[in-house]
Amino acid sequence: MPPLRTALLQSSGRPGSVAGNLAALDEAAGRAAAAGARLLVCPELFLTGYAVGDALPDLAEPADGPGAKAVADICVRHGLAVHYGYPERAGAALFNAAQLIGPDGEVLAAYRKTHLFGAFEQKWFTPGELPVVQAELDGVRIGLLICYDVEFPENVRAHALAGTELLLVPTALMHPYPFVAESVVPVRAFESQMYIAYVNRTGAEGEFEFTGLSCLAAPDGAVRTRAGRGEELLIGEVAPALLSASRTANPYLRDRLPGLYGSLV
C-alpha cells in the first residue's frame, strides 16, 4: 500500500471571519493538492478562530451547516480530504468539534472534544461522549481527537486497540506548554504505535499565544516533519509499511497485561 501523503496547515487564519478562513483553507488545499497530498489537516476551531469570546454562539453552526458545505466543495475541487475544526451547534448545546470530509465531499467522520481545557472551553462547550471515532481513507484507518484529548494516554491507547493507524489531532496549544508538541506527542505515537498528525495554531490571538510546532510523529518515535513558530504548510507521509514494521519490532501492544490495569477504569 502506498504512503498517504498528508498536509498539515499550521495557521490561525482570520479569527472571527468564517469567509476569511474558508479562503485560507481553499488556498492551502490547492497547494497541498499540488504537492500530491490526499489529506489536509487544519488546527482546532479553524473555521471560526479560537479566541472569539462572546461571538462564539453566533459563529457556531450545525454539523451540516454552510461551513461544512463550503469545505466539501473545497474537497471536491482539489481532490483531497480535509479535516477541520469548528464550533458545532446541536440544539442548545455547543461542542468543540471536528469533521473529516472526503475527496468526494462526503463526511467520513465527525468528532466532539471530550476533555475541555481551561475556563474558556469549559464556559462555552459541552463535552463529547464518544472516545473513539474512526474513518478510512486510501486504506489507512484514521482516528480523531482534539488538542487536550491527546494528553491523556488512555485516549490514544483506546485508538491503538481499535486499530487506528493515523490519529488526527487539531490543536490550540498555547504557552507555556510547548513540551506537549515537542515531547508528549512523539511519545504517544511511540507508546501506542501509530502516526499522529498534531496541527496547531500560531501567534497571538486574544489572550492566548499559540506555540506552533505542529508535527507528524511516527510509530518508531521519530518526528517526520516539524513546523516552526509561524504560518506553515507541512507535507509528510504516513507509510503503512513503516507502521507494520514498527509494530512488529515494538512489543508494547503485544505485551500488555489488561488484567493488571482494571483499577484504571
LINUR-V716554 format. One record per pair of residues at least 24 apart in sequence whose ideal C-beta (glycine too) atoms are under 7 Angstrom apart, sorted by the first residue. I is the first residue (numbers start at 0). GAP is how many residues later the second one is. If there is no record, write none. Layout:
I & GAP
I & GAP
//
This chain:
0 & 138
0 & 239
2 & 234
2 & 235
2 & 236
3 & 34
3 & 35
3 & 133
3 & 134
3 & 136
3 & 162
3 & 233
3 & 234
4 & 31
4 & 32
4 & 33
4 & 230
4 & 232
5 & 31
5 & 33
5 & 35
5 & 191
5 & 210
5 & 230
5 & 231
5 & 232
6 & 25
6 & 28
6 & 30
6 & 32
6 & 33
6 & 34
6 & 226
6 & 227
6 & 228
7 & 33
7 & 189
7 & 191
7 & 206
7 & 208
7 & 226
7 & 228
8 & 31
8 & 32
8 & 33
8 & 190
8 & 224
9 & 189
9 & 190
9 & 192
9 & 202
9 & 204
9 & 217
9 & 221
9 & 222
9 & 224
10 & 32
10 & 191
10 & 220
11 & 37
11 & 189
11 & 190
11 & 191
11 & 193
11 & 198
12 & 33
12 & 36
14 & 34
14 & 35
14 & 36
14 & 37
14 & 190
15 & 33
15 & 36
15 & 39
17 & 29
17 & 30
17 & 41
17 & 49
20 & 25
20 & 26
20 & 27
21 & 48
24 & 46
24 & 49
24 & 59
25 & 48
27 & 205
28 & 45
28 & 49
28 & 51
28 & 53
29 & 48
30 & 202
31 & 48
31 & 201
32 & 45
32 & 46
32 & 47
34 & 200
36 & 43
36 & 198
37 & 42
37 & 43
37 & 99
37 & 100
38 & 41
38 & 42
38 & 98
39 & 40
39 & 42
40 & 42
40 & 127
40 & 129
40 & 156
40 & 158
41 & 41
41 & 42
41 & 43
41 & 128
41 & 157
42 & 42
42 & 127
42 & 128
42 & 129
42 & 156
42 & 157
42 & 158
43 & 41
43 & 102
43 & 103
43 & 126
43 & 127
43 & 128
43 & 157
44 & 40
44 & 41
44 & 42
44 & 51
44 & 127
45 & 38
45 & 39
45 & 124
46 & 37
46 & 38
46 & 39
47 & 38
47 & 39
48 & 156
49 & 122
49 & 151
49 & 155
49 & 158
50 & 154
50 & 155
50 & 156
50 & 157
52 & 153
55 & 31
55 & 38
55 & 68
56 & 37
58 & 28
59 & 27
59 & 28
59 & 29
59 & 34
60 & 28
61 & 26
61 & 27
61 & 28
62 & 25
62 & 36
62 & 47
67 & 31
70 & 30
71 & 29
71 & 33
72 & 32
74 & 26
74 & 27
74 & 28
74 & 30
75 & 28
75 & 29
78 & 24
80 & 27
80 & 56
82 & 85
82 & 87
84 & 61
84 & 85
87 & 24
92 & 33
93 & 30
93 & 31
93 & 32
94 & 30
94 & 31
94 & 33
95 & 25
95 & 29
95 & 50
97 & 46
97 & 48
97 & 72
99 & 35
99 & 42
99 & 44
101 & 35
107 & 27
107 & 29
108 & 24
108 & 25
108 & 26
108 & 35
110 & 33
110 & 35
112 & 33
112 & 34
112 & 36
113 & 35
114 & 33
114 & 34
114 & 37
116 & 30
116 & 31
130 & 24
130 & 27
131 & 26
131 & 27
131 & 30
133 & 28
133 & 30
139 & 25
139 & 26
139 & 98
139 & 100
140 & 24
141 & 24
141 & 26
142 & 24
143 & 24
144 & 24
145 & 24
146 & 24
146 & 25
146 & 26
149 & 35
149 & 38
150 & 29
150 & 33
152 & 35
153 & 110
155 & 32
155 & 36
156 & 35
158 & 33
158 & 35
159 & 32
159 & 33
159 & 34
159 & 93
163 & 30
164 & 29
164 & 30
164 & 78
165 & 28
165 & 29
165 & 31
165 & 72
166 & 27
166 & 28
166 & 29
167 & 29
168 & 27
168 & 28
168 & 29
169 & 29
170 & 27
170 & 28
170 & 29
171 & 29
171 & 38
172 & 27
172 & 37
172 & 38
173 & 34
173 & 35
173 & 36
173 & 37
174 & 34
174 & 36
177 & 33
177 & 35
180 & 30
180 & 32
180 & 34
181 & 31
184 & 30
184 & 32
185 & 31
185 & 35
185 & 37
188 & 28
188 & 29
188 & 30
189 & 29
189 & 31
190 & 61
192 & 26
192 & 53
192 & 54
192 & 57
192 & 59
192 & 60
193 & 25
194 & 24
194 & 43
194 & 48
201 & 27
201 & 28
201 & 29
217 & 24
218 & 24
218 & 27
218 & 28
219 & 26
//
